[in-house]
Amino acid sequence: MYPPEMIKPMREDLTNIGFSELYTTGDVKNALEKEGTTLVVVNSVCGCAAANARPGAAMSLNNDKKPDQLVTVFAGVDKEAVDAARSEMIPFPPSSPSMALFKNGELVHMLERHHIEGRPADMIADNLKDAYNEHC
């Protein structure tokens, strides 16, 4: 677990642009049961989350089509919610950061850490925008 004061700015990178934080299994279940599309970002303290994942998620929202709901869980902090979210991302192995797009509760698009690490934020944003254009 990381100290709350350390991760606060990392959480705010997403909450300040409209993401809701999920903390429990119930939170994740309720979010994914909603009709429409839901982007789940598994946030992380790692450098690729700061340099690529969070900025890419933010840039992806500059698109005509976007998810109905934006949610996030924090790896290494919100264990219950992270485990619940990852259980919905099977068959993909756990990784953080990662991003998953769900439509009516079904996983339709996944970005694993290896799709994020070492890639510029605009490339990640474009990948997400393509998924939004197809599924949202």
VEXFIVEX-985072 format. One line per field, with one value per atom (N, C-alpha, C): residue in three letters; x, y, z; atom name. Coordinates in steps of 0.05 Angstrom, whole numbers. Layout:
N
residuo c(Ala:...)
xx c(X:...)
yy c(Y:...)
zz c(Z:...)
atomo c(CA:...)
END
This chain:
136
residuo c(Met:Met:Met:Tyr:Tyr:Tyr:Pro:Pro:Pro:Pro:Pro:Pro:Glu:Glu:Glu:Met:Met:Met:Ile:Ile:Ile:Lys:Lys:Lys:Pro:Pro:Pro:Met:Met:Met:Arg:Arg:Arg:Glu:Glu:Glu:Asp:Asp:Asp:Leu:Leu:Leu:Thr:Thr:Thr:Asn:Asn:Asn:Ile:Ile:Ile:Gly:Gly:Gly:Phe:Phe:Phe:Ser:Ser:Ser:Glu:Glu:Glu:Leu:Leu:Leu:Tyr:Tyr:Tyr:Thr:Thr:Thr:Thr:Thr:Thr:Gly:Gly:Gly:Asp:Asp:Asp:Val:Val:Val:Lys:Lys:Lys:Asn:Asn:Asn:Ala:Ala:Ala:Leu:Leu:Leu:Glu:Glu:Glu:Lys:Lys:Lys:Glu:Glu:Glu:Gly:Gly:Gly:Thr:Thr:Thr:Thr:Thr:Thr:Leu:Leu:Leu:Val:Val:Val:Val:Val:Val:Val:Val:Val:Asn:Asn:Asn:Ser:Ser:Ser:Val:Val:Val:Cys:Cys:Cys:Gly:Gly:Gly:Cys:Cys:Cys:Ala:Ala:Ala:Ala:Ala:Ala:Ala:Ala:Ala:Asn:Asn:Asn:Ala:Ala:Ala:Arg:Arg:Arg:Pro:Pro:Pro:Gly:Gly:Gly:Ala:Ala:Ala:Ala:Ala:Ala:Met:Met:Met:Ser:Ser:Ser:Leu:Leu:Leu:Asn:Asn:Asn:Asn:Asn:Asn:Asp:Asp:Asp:Lys:Lys:Lys:Lys:Lys:Lys:Pro:Pro:Pro:Asp:Asp:Asp:Gln:Gln:Gln:Leu:Leu:Leu:Val:Val:Val:Thr:Thr:Thr:Val:Val:Val:Phe:Phe:Phe:Ala:Ala:Ala:Gly:Gly:Gly:Val:Val:Val:Asp:Asp:Asp:Lys:Lys:Lys:Glu:Glu:Glu:Ala:Ala:Ala:Val:Val:Val:Asp:Asp:Asp:Ala:Ala:Ala:Ala:Ala:Ala:Arg:Arg:Arg:Ser:Ser:Ser:Glu:Glu:Glu:Met:Met:Met:Ile:Ile:Ile:Pro:Pro:Pro:Phe:Phe:Phe:Pro:Pro:Pro:Pro:Pro:Pro:Ser:Ser:Ser:Ser:Ser:Ser:Pro:Pro:Pro:Ser:Ser:Ser:Met:Met:Met:Ala:Ala:Ala:Leu:Leu:Leu:Phe:Phe:Phe:Lys:Lys:Lys:Asn:Asn:Asn:Gly:Gly:Gly:Glu:Glu:Glu:Leu:Leu:Leu:Val:Val:Val:His:His:His:Met:Met:Met:Leu:Leu:Leu:Glu:Glu:Glu:Arg:Arg:Arg:His:His:His:His:His:His:Ile:Ile:Ile:Glu:Glu:Glu:Gly:Gly:Gly:Arg:Arg:Arg:Pro:Pro:Pro:Ala:Ala:Ala:Asp:Asp:Asp:Met:Met:Met:Ile:Ile:Ile:Ala:Ala:Ala:Asp:Asp:Asp:Asn:Asn:Asn:Leu:Leu:Leu:Lys:Lys:Lys:Asp:Asp:Asp:Ala:Ala:Ala:Tyr:Tyr:Tyr:Asn:Asn:Asn:Glu:Glu:Glu:His:His:His:Cys:Cys:Cys)
xx c(17:0:18:8:23:9:25:13:-7:-30:-51:-40:-23:-13:5:17:34:18:-4:-20:-42:-47:-69:-66:-43:-41:-45:-37:-40:-69:-84:-113:-126:-118:-130:-125:-103:-99:-124:-137:-161:-187:-189:-214:-220:-199:-203:-214:-213:-224:-249:-260:-286:-287:-265:-265:-275:-291:-300:-282:-275:-259:-276:-267:-281:-263:-275:-260:-266:-290:-299:-308:-312:-323:-350:-366:-393:-392:-373:-370:-365:-347:-340:-364:-377:-400:-422:-428:-448:-440:-415:-406:-409:-401:-402:-430:-448:-476:-492:-481:-495:-495:-517:-520:-501:-491:-473:-444:-426:-398:-384:-365:-350:-320:-305:-276:-265:-250:-238:-208:-197:-168:-157:-139:-124:-100:-102:-81:-58:-35:-11:8:27:48:71:72:95:98:122:128:111:105:89:60:51:24:24:45:48:53:71:79:61:48:34:5:-2:-29:-48:-43:-61:-64:-41:-45:-59:-54:-67:-97:-105:-133:-146:-133:-143:-146:-126:-127:-148:-153:-173:-201:-206:-232:-238:-218:-222:-230:-254:-265:-295:-307:-336:-350:-341:-352:-334:-346:-331:-348:-336:-351:-372:-394:-415:-405:-386:-377:-347:-334:-305:-300:-286:-280:-251:-241:-213:-211:-192:-183:-153:-142:-113:-99:-81:-66:-47:-46:-29:-42:-67:-81:-109:-125:-153:-155:-143:-140:-166:-187:-212:-223:-223:-234:-216:-190:-172:-176:-178:-183:-209:-230:-256:-255:-242:-240:-224:-201:-185:-199:-217:-232:-250:-258:-275:-258:-232:-214:-202:-210:-200:-209:-192:-168:-142:-143:-119:-107:-80:-68:-67:-66:-65:-41:-46:-24:-33:-13:-19:5:-2:-29:-41:-67:-82:-108:-121:-147:-165:-190:-209:-234:-245:-270:-291:-313:-335:-359:-375:-401:-422:-441:-462:-451:-429:-416:-397:-395:-377:-351:-329:-303:-301:-297:-295:-268:-251:-225:-207:-182:-163:-136:-125:-97:-82:-64:-47:-22:-8:16:35:38:57:47:22:12:16:22:25:54:69:97:113:127:144:130:104:89:80:80:72:42:36:8:-11:-2:-20:-26:-8:-13:-34:-31:-51:-78:-79:-104:-117:-101:-111:-123:-109:-119:-146:-149:-174:-196:-189:-208:-219:-202:-212:-232:-226:-245:-271:-269:-294:-310:-297:-311:-325:-314:-326:-348:-345:-363:-381:-374:-391:-412)
yy c(-24:0:25:45:70:91:109:130:147:153:169:195:209:234:231:208:203:198:184:177:197:215:234:249:260:273:254:229:209:202:200:196:220:244:269:273:261:263:252:233:221:233:236:246:275:290:318:320:298:299:282:274:261:232:219:191:189:168:162:139:141:121:98:74:50:38:30:21:-8:-18:-44:-61:-87:-105:-95:-86:-76:-52:-34:-11:-19:-39:-49:-62:-79:-93:-74:-54:-34:-18:-11:5:-12:-37:-53:-63:-62:-70:-48:-24:-2:-6:2:0:20:13:31:23:42:36:48:33:40:36:57:55:51:30:24:28:46:50:39:19:9:28:46:66:54:67:56:79:73:93:92:73:70:94:96:118:117:93:92:100:98:108:139:151:180:192:179:190:182:159:149:143:128:118:141:156:177:199:208:228:217:192:180:177:170:168:196:216:243:252:248:257:242:217:201:213:229:240:264:272:293:278:268:252:255:254:257:235:210:188:182:178:171:154:140:123:138:124:135:139:123:123:119:135:133:126:104:95:86:87:79:64:46:32:35:34:40:15:5:-19:-13:-32:-29:-13:-4:12:1:0:-9:-38:-55:-84:-97:-93:-106:-98:-72:-62:-71:-71:-79:-108:-125:-154:-158:-144:-147:-138:-115:-106:-125:-135:-154:-180:-188:-213:-210:-186:-180:-177:-176:-172:-198:-221:-247:-251:-260:-277:-261:-235:-219:-221:-225:-227:-200:-200:-175:-158:-133:-114:-86:-70:-42:-25:-3:6:-11:-10:-22:-7:-12:1:-18:-19:-37:-22:-27:-16:-38:-33:-51:-39:-56:-48:-66:-54:-69:-93:-87:-106:-126:-125:-143:-129:-142:-131:-131:-107:-105:-95:-84:-73:-73:-80:-81:-70:-53:-44:-54:-72:-82:-64:-69:-53:-53:-76:-77:-61:-53:-35:-6:-1:26:34:17:22:28:50:57:68:72:84:112:131:158:159:179:182:186:200:204:178:159:133:118:119:106:119:146:160:151:149:141:113:95:68:68:83:85:98:119:133:114:97:77:58:50:33:47:73:89:91:96:99:74:51:26:17:23:12:32:58:77:90)
zz c(0:0:0:-14:-16:2:13:29:13:24:9:-2:13:3:-22:-24:-47:-73:-70:-94:-101:-83:-87:-114:-121:-147:-171:-167:-189:-192:-171:-173:-186:-178:-188:-218:-229:-258:-273:-261:-274:-263:-237:-226:-234:-239:-247:-276:-291:-318:-321:-298:-298:-291:-284:-276:-247:-242:-215:-205:-179:-167:-156:-160:-149:-128:-106:-83:-75:-83:-74:-97:-91:-111:-120:-101:-107:-126:-121:-139:-168:-171:-197:-210:-195:-205:-214:-198:-205:-229:-232:-255:-281:-280:-304:-311:-292:-297:-312:-312:-325:-355:-368:-397:-410:-432:-447:-445:-449:-449:-424:-415:-391:-396:-392:-393:-365:-360:-334:-338:-322:-322:-296:-298:-275:-272:-253:-249:-233:-234:-222:-215:-197:-190:-210:-228:-246:-265:-276:-294:-320:-329:-354:-350:-325:-319:-321:-310:-309:-337:-352:-377:-401:-399:-422:-416:-395:-391:-384:-363:-354:-375:-387:-408:-433:-440:-462:-458:-433:-427:-429:-419:-420:-449:-466:-494:-509:-502:-516:-514:-494:-490:-509:-524:-544:-570:-569:-591:-592:-615:-617:-601:-604:-589:-566:-543:-519:-500:-481:-464:-448:-441:-424:-396:-387:-360:-359:-342:-338:-309:-305:-277:-275:-250:-246:-219:-219:-195:-193:-169:-165:-156:-173:-166:-142:-124:-101:-79:-83:-63:-59:-80:-78:-86:-69:-76:-84:-68:-73:-100:-106:-132:-155:-151:-173:-179:-158:-163:-177:-169:-182:-212:-217:-244:-261:-251:-266:-271:-253:-258:-282:-288:-312:-337:-334:-357:-367:-356:-364:-393:-411:-407:-405:-404:-402:-374:-373:-346:-333:-306:-292:-300:-305:-310:-302:-295:-289:-298:-311:-317:-339:-341:-363:-366:-389:-394:-409:-400:-412:-419:-442:-450:-450:-435:-433:-446:-459:-470:-459:-445:-432:-415:-401:-384:-397:-423:-438:-446:-441:-449:-479:-490:-520:-529:-511:-520:-495:-499:-477:-485:-468:-470:-445:-450:-428:-425:-403:-398:-422:-435:-457:-481:-482:-502:-494:-469:-458:-454:-442:-435:-460:-460:-483:-507:-505:-527:-519:-538:-531:-525:-508:-499:-523:-544:-566:-581:-582:-594:-577:-551:-534:-537:-539:-543:-570:-591:-617:-616:-602:-598:-585:-563:-549:-566:-581:-598:-619:-630:-649:-636:-612:-597:-591:-584:-579:-604:-626:-652:-660:-653:-659:-640:-614:-594:-580:-581:-567:-584)
atomo c(N:CA:C:N:CA:C:N:CA:C:N:CA:C:N:CA:C:N:CA:C:N:CA:C:N:CA:C:N:CA:C:N:CA:C:N:CA:C:N:CA:C:N:CA:C:N:CA:C:N:CA:C:N:CA:C:N:CA:C:N:CA:C:N:CA:C:N:CA:C:N:CA:C:N:CA:C:N:CA:C:N:CA:C:N:CA:C:N:CA:C:N:CA:C:N:CA:C:N:CA:C:N:CA:C:N:CA:C:N:CA:C:N:CA:C:N:CA:C:N:CA:C:N:CA:C:N:CA:C:N:CA:C:N:CA:C:N:CA:C:N:CA:C:N:CA:C:N:CA:C:N:CA:C:N:CA:C:N:CA:C:N:CA:C:N:CA:C:N:CA:C:N:CA:C:N:CA:C:N:CA:C:N:CA:C:N:CA:C:N:CA:C:N:CA:C:N:CA:C:N:CA:C:N:CA:C:N:CA:C:N:CA:C:N:CA:C:N:CA:C:N:CA:C:N:CA:C:N:CA:C:N:CA:C:N:CA:C:N:CA:C:N:CA:C:N:CA:C:N:CA:C:N:CA:C:N:CA:C:N:CA:C:N:CA:C:N:CA:C:N:CA:C:N:CA:C:N:CA:C:N:CA:C:N:CA:C:N:CA:C:N:CA:C:N:CA:C:N:CA:C:N:CA:C:N:CA:C:N:CA:C:N:CA:C:N:CA:C:N:CA:C:N:CA:C:N:CA:C:N:CA:C:N:CA:C:N:CA:C:N:CA:C:N:CA:C:N:CA:C:N:CA:C:N:CA:C:N:CA:C:N:CA:C:N:CA:C:N:CA:C:N:CA:C:N:CA:C:N:CA:C:N:CA:C:N:CA:C:N:CA:C:N:CA:C:N:CA:C:N:CA:C:N:CA:C:N:CA:C:N:CA:C:N:CA:C:N:CA:C:N:CA:C:N:CA:C:N:CA:C:N:CA:C:N:CA:C:N:CA:C:N:CA:C:N:CA:C:N:CA:C:N:CA:C:N:CA:C:N:CA:C:N:CA:C:N:CA:C:N:CA:C:N:CA:C)
END
